Amino acid sequence: MKLAGVVVTYNRKKELKKNLKAILEQTVLVDKYFIIDNHSSDNTYEELLQEGFLNNNIIEYIYLEENIGGAGGFYTGVKIAYEQGYDFICLMDDDGRPANNNTIEELLNSAQKLYKNNHKLMINSLVVGDDKETLSFSLGKKIRTVTSANKMKDKNNLIFNVINPFNGTLISKELIEEIGFPNKELFIKGDERDYNYRAKDAGAIIATVVTSKYFHPIPDLHEIKIFGKTFFGATETPWKEFYKARNITYIAKKRNKRYKKNILKQILLAIMFNNKKMETIKMIVKGYNQGKKGILGINRS
């Protein structure tokens, strides 16, 4: 079965090169690796060409005419790989990379076994930080370390129904046939959550492969309490907080789920930890209102 990889990048040539080196050192190589460059302005193409990456037949570099965000980048990459007939597609962000030489092999082996029972797959590597023990993102409420993941895995090294897309995420063509491509109109923030929900709705196998390790920097999370419950989260630049608020609200409303608590959490994090408090809060409220109305796409105002 043919395997493609897709990495979306924007002005992160240093991290992208680490990703490419890790990909080319895998015990099982992808048949094609699509670099979707979101209109980088840091001479990414020139450096990749100079260092010989683009001379490798596995790598295909695609430069977009404008920055259409991570969601647009993954939409483009999945669409191209699907239309070229690949059976499995592995999705990665440019600030992450396979943590070991057998990351892809472990992921693909699990996919081929699971495929016998269900052709609709979305399975993930275990996403780890620098210390190789702490997970970059928790899997549910209880799994925050490699040790706890090993305790929760089944005999086939799988933890079902929890993943961290799009960080070493393998999807099957049959799943794409049913649910389509990632929603490019989300631009950034939440596109992976939306795709995960759609895969679950389609009856896909959702699982993390504990023996397949993928590196991603651990986000700087802050702890806050809302109504006596402890939550962890990050606060970012105002424009990113806008997209986060808009897209989470849009996705939750579409699925008839509560979303006001998420916005409250965002605002509290901004008040406590953001250096641009008022500007950030205004953008969160703006995003919330647009999400309720279903206004998507690039925010140009």
C-alpha positions as CSV (number, residue, x, y, z in Angstrom):
1,M,0.0,0.0,0.0
2,K,1.3,3.5,-0.9
3,L,2.1,5.9,1.9
4,A,2.4,9.7,1.5
5,G,3.4,12.2,4.1
6,V,2.3,15.9,4.4
7,V,4.0,18.6,6.3
8,V,2.6,22.2,6.4
9,T,5.2,24.9,7.0
10,Y,5.4,28.7,7.4
11,N,8.7,30.5,8.2
12,R,10.1,27.6,10.2
13,K,12.9,26.5,7.9
14,K,15.2,25.4,10.8
15,E,12.5,23.2,12.3
16,L,11.4,22.0,8.9
17,K,14.9,20.8,8.1
18,K,14.9,18.7,11.3
19,N,11.6,17.2,10.3
20,L,12.9,16.3,6.8
21,K,16.1,14.7,8.2
22,A,14.0,12.6,10.6
23,I,11.7,11.5,7.7
24,L,14.6,10.5,5.5
25,E,16.2,8.5,8.3
26,Q,13.1,6.3,8.9
27,T,13.3,2.5,8.7
28,V,10.2,2.7,6.5
29,L,10.2,5.6,4.0
30,V,7.1,7.3,2.7
31,D,6.6,7.0,-1.0
32,K,6.2,10.7,-1.3
33,Y,6.6,13.6,1.1
34,F,4.6,16.7,0.3
35,I,5.9,20.0,1.7
36,I,3.1,22.5,1.7
37,D,4.8,25.9,2.1
38,N,2.3,28.5,3.3
39,H,4.0,31.4,1.4
40,S,7.1,31.5,3.7
41,S,9.2,34.6,3.4
42,D,12.4,33.3,5.1
43,N,14.0,31.7,2.1
44,T,12.8,28.2,3.0
45,Y,12.9,27.0,-0.7
46,E,16.4,28.4,-1.3
47,E,17.9,26.7,1.8
48,L,16.1,23.3,1.1
49,L,17.5,23.5,-2.5
50,Q,21.0,24.5,-1.4
51,E,21.2,21.7,1.2
52,G,20.0,19.0,-1.3
53,F,16.6,18.2,0.2
54,L,14.8,19.0,-3.0
55,N,17.0,16.7,-5.0
56,N,15.5,13.7,-3.3
57,N,12.7,12.1,-5.4
58,I,10.7,11.4,-2.3
59,I,10.2,15.1,-1.6
60,E,7.8,17.3,-3.5
61,Y,7.8,21.0,-2.6
62,I,4.6,23.1,-3.1
63,Y,4.7,26.8,-2.6
64,L,1.3,28.5,-2.0
65,E,0.5,31.9,-3.5
66,E,-0.7,33.1,-0.1
67,N,-0.8,32.0,3.5
68,I,-4.0,30.1,3.9
69,G,-3.2,28.9,7.5
70,G,-2.6,25.4,8.8
71,A,-6.1,24.4,8.0
72,G,-5.7,25.5,4.4
73,G,-2.3,23.8,4.2
74,F,-3.6,20.5,5.4
75,Y,-6.6,20.7,3.1
76,T,-4.2,21.3,0.2
77,G,-1.8,18.5,1.2
78,V,-4.5,15.9,1.9
79,K,-6.3,16.7,-1.4
80,I,-3.2,16.4,-3.5
81,A,-2.1,13.1,-1.9
82,Y,-5.6,11.7,-2.1
83,E,-6.0,12.6,-5.7
84,Q,-2.7,11.0,-6.5
85,G,-4.0,7.7,-5.2
86,Y,-2.1,7.2,-1.9
87,D,-3.7,4.6,0.4
88,F,-2.4,6.2,3.7
89,I,-1.5,9.8,4.4
90,C,0.6,10.9,7.4
91,L,0.1,14.4,8.6
92,M,2.7,16.5,10.4
93,D,3.3,20.1,11.5
94,D,6.6,21.8,10.9
95,D,7.6,22.2,14.5
96,G,7.4,18.4,15.2
97,R,9.1,15.4,13.7
98,P,9.4,11.6,14.2
99,A,11.2,11.1,17.6
100,N,12.8,7.7,16.5
101,N,13.8,6.1,13.3
102,N,10.9,3.6,13.5
103,T,8.1,6.1,14.1
104,I,6.6,5.6,10.7
105,E,7.2,1.8,10.7
106,E,5.3,1.4,14.0
107,L,2.5,3.6,12.8
108,L,2.2,1.8,9.5
109,N,2.3,-1.7,11.0
110,S,-0.6,-0.8,13.3
111,A,-2.5,0.7,10.4
112,Q,-2.2,-2.4,8.2
113,K,-3.4,-4.6,11.0
114,L,-6.4,-2.4,11.9
115,Y,-7.2,-1.9,8.2
116,K,-8.2,-5.6,8.0
117,N,-11.2,-4.9,10.2
118,N,-12.1,-1.3,9.3
119,H,-10.8,0.6,6.3
120,K,-11.6,4.0,7.9
121,L,-8.6,4.9,10.0
122,M,-7.2,7.9,11.9
123,I,-4.4,6.7,14.1
124,N,-1.7,8.8,15.8
125,S,1.8,8.5,17.1
126,L,2.4,9.2,20.8
127,V,3.4,12.9,21.0
128,V,6.3,13.4,23.4
129,G,8.4,16.4,24.6
130,D,12.1,16.9,25.0
131,D,12.4,14.6,28.0
132,K,10.9,11.7,26.1
133,E,8.6,11.0,29.1
134,T,6.2,14.0,29.3
135,L,3.5,14.1,26.7
136,S,3.3,17.3,24.7
137,F,-0.5,17.1,24.9
138,S,-2.5,15.0,27.3
139,L,-4.5,12.1,26.1
140,G,-7.7,12.6,28.0
141,K,-7.5,13.7,31.6
142,K,-5.3,10.9,33.0
143,I,-2.6,10.2,30.4
144,R,0.1,12.8,30.6
145,T,3.3,10.7,30.5
146,V,4.8,7.8,28.5
147,T,4.6,5.7,31.6
148,S,0.9,6.3,32.1
149,A,0.3,5.7,28.3
150,N,2.1,2.3,28.7
151,K,-0.2,1.4,31.5
152,M,-3.3,2.2,29.5
153,K,-2.3,0.6,26.2
154,D,-3.8,-2.8,25.1
155,K,-1.9,-5.9,24.0
156,N,-1.4,-4.3,20.5
157,N,0.1,-1.1,22.0
158,L,-3.0,0.9,21.2
159,I,-5.0,3.4,23.2
160,F,-8.4,3.8,21.5
161,N,-10.5,6.9,21.0
162,V,-7.8,9.5,22.0
163,I,-5.3,11.1,19.6
164,N,-3.4,14.4,19.1
165,P,-3.9,15.3,15.5
166,F,-2.1,16.5,13.3
167,N,1.1,15.4,14.8
168,G,2.1,12.1,13.2
169,T,-1.4,11.3,12.2
170,L,-2.1,8.6,9.7
171,I,-5.4,8.6,7.8
172,S,-6.7,6.2,5.2
173,K,-8.1,7.1,1.8
174,E,-11.4,5.4,2.7
175,L,-11.9,7.8,5.5
176,I,-11.2,10.7,3.2
177,E,-13.7,9.4,0.7
178,E,-16.4,9.6,3.4
179,I,-15.5,12.8,5.4
180,G,-13.6,14.8,2.8
181,F,-10.7,17.0,3.5
182,P,-9.8,19.2,6.5
183,N,-11.9,22.4,6.7
184,K,-9.7,25.1,5.1
185,E,-12.1,27.8,6.2
186,L,-11.0,27.5,9.8
187,F,-7.6,28.9,8.8
188,I,-5.8,28.0,12.1
189,K,-6.8,26.5,15.4
190,G,-9.4,23.8,15.7
191,D,-9.1,22.2,12.2
192,E,-7.6,19.1,13.7
193,R,-10.4,18.9,16.4
194,D,-13.0,19.2,13.7
195,Y,-11.4,16.5,11.5
196,N,-11.2,14.2,14.5
197,Y,-14.9,14.7,15.3
198,R,-15.8,14.0,11.7
199,A,-13.8,10.8,11.7
200,K,-15.5,9.6,14.9
201,D,-18.9,10.4,13.4
202,A,-18.0,8.2,10.4
203,G,-17.2,5.2,12.5
204,A,-13.4,5.4,12.0
205,I,-10.9,3.6,14.2
206,I,-9.4,6.4,16.3
207,A,-6.3,5.3,18.3
208,T,-2.8,6.3,19.5
209,V,0.0,3.9,18.8
210,V,2.2,4.0,21.9
211,T,5.2,2.4,20.3
212,S,5.3,5.2,17.6
213,K,6.9,8.3,19.1
214,Y,6.5,11.7,17.6
215,F,8.3,14.8,19.0
216,H,6.6,18.1,19.5
217,P,7.6,21.0,21.9
218,I,5.6,21.1,25.1
219,P,3.3,24.1,25.1
220,D,3.6,26.6,27.9
221,L,0.4,25.8,29.8
222,H,-1.1,27.8,32.6
223,E,-3.4,26.5,35.4
224,I,-6.7,28.2,36.3
225,K,-9.8,27.2,38.2
226,I,-13.3,27.7,37.0
227,F,-16.2,26.9,39.3
228,G,-13.8,24.9,41.5
229,K,-12.5,22.8,38.6
230,T,-8.9,23.0,37.4
231,F,-8.1,23.7,33.8
232,F,-4.9,24.0,31.8
233,G,-4.4,26.2,28.8
234,A,-2.2,28.6,26.9
235,T,-2.7,32.2,25.9
236,E,-1.3,33.5,22.6
237,T,-1.2,36.6,20.5
238,P,-4.6,38.4,20.1
239,W,-5.1,37.3,16.5
240,K,-4.5,33.7,17.3
241,E,-6.9,33.9,20.2
242,F,-9.5,35.3,17.8
243,Y,-9.3,32.2,15.6
244,K,-9.3,29.9,18.6
245,A,-12.4,31.4,20.0
246,R,-14.2,31.6,16.7
247,N,-13.4,28.0,15.6
248,I,-14.1,26.3,18.9
249,T,-17.4,28.2,19.2
250,Y,-18.3,27.3,15.6
251,I,-17.4,23.6,16.0
252,A,-19.2,23.3,19.3
253,K,-22.4,25.0,18.2
254,K,-22.5,22.8,15.0
255,R,-22.3,19.8,17.2
256,N,-24.8,21.1,19.8
257,K,-22.2,21.2,22.5
258,R,-21.6,23.9,25.1
259,Y,-19.1,26.5,24.3
260,K,-19.4,29.4,26.7
261,K,-17.1,27.7,29.3
262,N,-14.3,27.5,26.7
263,I,-14.6,31.2,26.0
264,L,-14.7,32.0,29.7
265,K,-11.5,30.0,30.1
266,Q,-9.8,31.9,27.3
267,I,-10.8,35.2,28.8
268,L,-9.5,34.3,32.2
269,L,-6.2,33.1,30.8
270,A,-5.9,36.4,28.9
271,I,-6.6,38.4,32.1
272,M,-4.1,36.4,34.2
273,F,-1.3,35.8,31.8
274,N,-1.5,37.8,28.5
275,N,0.5,40.9,28.1
276,K,-2.1,42.5,25.8
277,K,-5.1,41.8,28.0
278,M,-7.7,44.2,26.6
279,E,-6.8,43.7,22.9
280,T,-6.8,39.9,23.4
281,I,-10.2,40.0,25.2
282,K,-11.7,42.1,22.4
283,M,-10.5,39.6,19.8
284,I,-11.8,36.6,21.8
285,V,-15.3,38.2,22.0
286,K,-15.1,39.1,18.3
287,G,-14.2,35.5,17.5
288,Y,-16.9,34.2,19.7
289,N,-19.6,36.3,18.0
290,Q,-18.4,35.3,14.5
291,G,-18.3,31.6,15.5
292,K,-21.9,31.7,16.6
293,K,-22.9,33.3,13.3
294,G,-20.8,30.7,11.3
295,I,-18.5,33.4,9.8
296,L,-15.3,31.6,8.8
297,G,-12.4,32.2,6.5
298,I,-9.4,34.6,6.8
299,N,-10.1,37.5,9.1
300,R,-9.0,40.5,7.1
301,S,-10.6,43.2,9.3
